[in-house]
């Protein structure tokens, strides 16, 4: 196996790809290197966290759409907003979206770093009742991790009003709640509502997540900063 393909296997996991059907499997090292090196499509710059499939089933672009989450157990339907923004504006938009949640929030860190060491599944770590301005200050210190690590996601929520903002592993911004009008006003200030927009997302297209040992170390540091060592669920 060539160096680049070994490197690829070491740092990348596939999204929505059945075993043996990755579009990277048949690529030469030159094709692989060229594809992984493309970060801009039109006016949209990807983060380091994700790359589309080689056949470009979906080309990421700026915009947001309305959606809904249905709980299969009780049938409850929760309105959603889903948004993508170019790399330079993404993290600041995420922090702006947390402002309507209130002054005291809960935070969840999500990681799939264990998949790199052949451990199973994902890990979620929870911290309750943190001052929102303090949280945002801490998160600024980890902008690179949260923006560019394809194995790390974060959610900020206010359970008392059933509102949640996610900045997930795909580097999409997802808002859940009954009344999303304040969040949509924030999105509308810089993004166009495009109901047909598609994302690099499980269930919508093949795509690839990447990470590194450096990001794993930063994740471990962030969870300590947030007091999450014993908050696994």
C-alpha positions in Angstrom: 0.0 0.0 0.0 1.4 3.4 -1.0 2.1 6.1 1.6 -0.9 8.3 0.8 -3.4 5.4 0.9 -1.9 4.3 4.2 -2.2 7.9 5.5 -5.7 8.1 4.2 -6.7 4.9 6.0 -5.1 6.1 9.2 -7.0 9.5 9.4 -10.2 9.1 7.5 -13.5 7.4 8.2 -16.2 7.2 5.5 -19.8 8.5 5.9 -22.7 6.5 4.5 -20.5 4.1 2.5 -21.1 0.3 2.6 -18.0 -1.7 3.2 -15.9 -2.1 0.1 -17.8 0.6 -1.8 -15.7 3.7 -1.0 -15.1 5.9 -4.1 -11.5 6.2 -2.9 -10.7 2.5 -3.2 -9.9 2.5 -6.9 -8.0 5.8 -7.0 -4.3 6.1 -7.7 -2.2 8.0 -5.2 -2.0 10.9 -7.6 -5.8 11.1 -7.9 -6.2 10.8 -4.1 -3.7 13.5 -3.4 -5.3 15.8 -5.9 -8.8 15.2 -4.5 -7.8 15.7 -0.9 -6.0 18.9 -1.8 -9.1 20.6 -3.2 -10.7 22.7 -0.5 -12.6 25.3 -2.5 -15.6 24.8 -4.8 -16.7 28.2 -6.2 -17.1 30.6 -3.3 -17.3 27.9 -0.7 -14.2 26.8 1.2 -14.4 23.5 3.0 -12.8 23.0 6.4 -10.2 20.2 6.8 -12.8 18.0 8.5 -14.7 16.7 5.5 -14.3 16.0 1.8 -16.9 15.0 -0.7 -16.8 11.7 -2.6 -14.5 11.6 -5.6 -17.5 11.6 -7.9 -18.8 14.8 -6.2 -22.3 13.5 -5.5 -22.8 16.7 -3.5 -20.8 19.9 -3.8 -21.1 21.9 -0.6 -22.4 25.5 -0.8 -23.5 28.3 1.4 -27.1 28.4 2.6 -29.7 27.0 5.0 -32.9 25.0 4.8 -35.8 24.1 7.1 -36.1 20.5 8.2 -37.6 18.4 11.0 -36.5 15.7 13.3 -39.0 12.9 14.1 -38.6 10.8 17.2 -39.4 7.3 16.1 -40.3 6.2 19.6 -43.0 8.7 20.4 -43.6 10.3 17.0 -42.7 13.8 18.2 -41.6 16.1 15.4 -39.1 18.9 16.2 -38.4 21.8 13.7 -34.9 22.2 12.5 -32.7 24.6 10.7 -29.7 23.2 8.9 -26.9 25.5 7.5 -23.6 25.4 5.8 -21.2 28.4 5.7 -17.7 28.9 4.1 -14.8 28.2 6.4 -13.8 31.8 7.2 -17.3 32.7 8.5 -18.3 29.3 10.0 -17.1 29.4 13.6 -18.3 32.9 14.3 -21.7 32.1 13.0 -21.9 29.1 15.3 -21.1 31.2 18.3 -23.7 33.8 17.2 -26.3 31.1 17.1 -25.7 30.2 20.7 -26.6 33.7 21.9 -30.4 33.2 21.9 -30.0 30.1 24.1 -29.6 32.3 27.2 -26.9 33.0 29.8 -26.7 29.6 31.3 -26.4 26.6 29.0 -25.5 22.9 28.9 -22.8 21.7 26.5 -22.2 18.3 24.9 -18.9 17.2 23.2 -19.2 14.4 20.7 -16.3 12.4 19.4 -15.6 9.4 17.2 -11.8 9.4 17.9 -12.1 6.0 19.5 -12.9 4.6 16.0 -9.2 5.3 15.1 -8.1 2.9 17.8 -10.6 0.2 16.9 -12.8 1.0 19.9 -16.5 0.9 19.2 -18.9 3.7 18.7 -19.1 7.4 19.6 -18.5 9.1 22.9 -20.6 11.9 24.3 -19.5 14.1 27.2 -22.0 16.4 29.0 -21.5 19.5 31.1 -24.5 21.2 32.8 -25.0 24.8 33.8 -22.1 26.7 32.3 -22.1 30.5 31.9 -22.6 31.1 28.2 -20.1 33.9 27.8 -17.5 31.8 29.6 -18.2 28.9 27.3 -17.8 31.0 24.2 -14.5 32.4 25.5 -13.2 28.8 26.0 -14.4 27.7 22.6 -12.6 30.5 20.8 -9.4 28.9 22.1 -10.3 25.7 20.3 -11.6 27.2 17.0 -9.2 25.1 15.0 -10.2 21.8 16.6 -14.0 22.5 16.4 -13.8 23.8 12.8 -11.3 21.3 11.3 -11.6 18.0 13.2 -13.9 15.6 11.4 -14.1 13.4 14.5 -15.4 16.2 16.9 -18.8 17.8 17.2 -20.4 20.0 19.8 -23.9 20.9 20.9 -24.9 23.8 23.1 -28.4 23.7 24.6 -30.9 25.1 27.0 -33.1 22.2 28.2 -35.4 24.5 30.1 -36.7 25.9 26.8 -35.9 22.9 24.6 -33.5 24.7 22.2 -30.2 23.2 20.9 -27.5 24.4 18.5 -25.2 21.8 17.0 -21.8 22.2 15.2 -21.4 18.7 14.1 -18.7 16.4 12.7 -19.7 17.4 9.2 -19.2 21.1 10.1 -22.9 21.8 9.6 -24.9 24.1 11.9 -28.1 22.5 13.1 -30.7 24.2 15.3 -33.5 22.3 17.0 -36.6 23.8 18.8 -40.2 24.7 18.6 -39.6 28.4 17.9 -36.5 29.0 15.7 -37.4 32.6 14.6 -34.5 34.2 16.4 -32.0 31.7 15.0 -33.3 32.1 11.5 -32.9 35.9 11.7 -29.2 35.3 12.5 -28.8 32.9 9.6 -30.7 35.2 7.2 -28.3 38.0 7.8 -25.6 36.2 5.9 -27.1 33.1 4.2 -29.9 32.5 1.7 -32.7 30.1 2.5 -32.4 27.4 -0.1 -34.8 24.5 0.6 -33.2 22.3 -2.0 -29.7 22.6 -0.6 -27.9 19.3 0.0 -25.1 18.7 2.5 -22.1 16.4 3.0 -24.2 14.4 5.5 -24.9 10.8 6.4 -27.9 9.7 4.4 -27.5 12.3 1.7 -24.2 11.4 0.1 -20.9 9.6 0.4 -18.3 11.8 2.1 -15.1 11.5 4.2 -14.1 12.7 7.6 -10.5 13.4 8.6 -8.6 14.0 11.8 -5.2 13.7 13.4 -3.4 12.8 16.6 -3.0 16.6 17.3 -6.8 17.1 17.2 -7.3 14.1 19.5 -4.9 15.7 22.0 -6.7 19.1 21.7 -10.0 17.3 22.2 -8.7 15.8 25.5 -7.6 19.2 26.6 -10.9 20.8 25.8 -12.9 18.3 27.8 -10.7 18.9 30.8 -11.2 22.7 30.4 -14.9 22.1 30.3 -14.9 19.8 33.4 -16.1 16.8 31.4 -13.7 14.0 32.5 -16.5 12.1 34.3 -19.4 13.3 32.2 -19.7 10.4 29.7 -23.1 9.1 28.8 
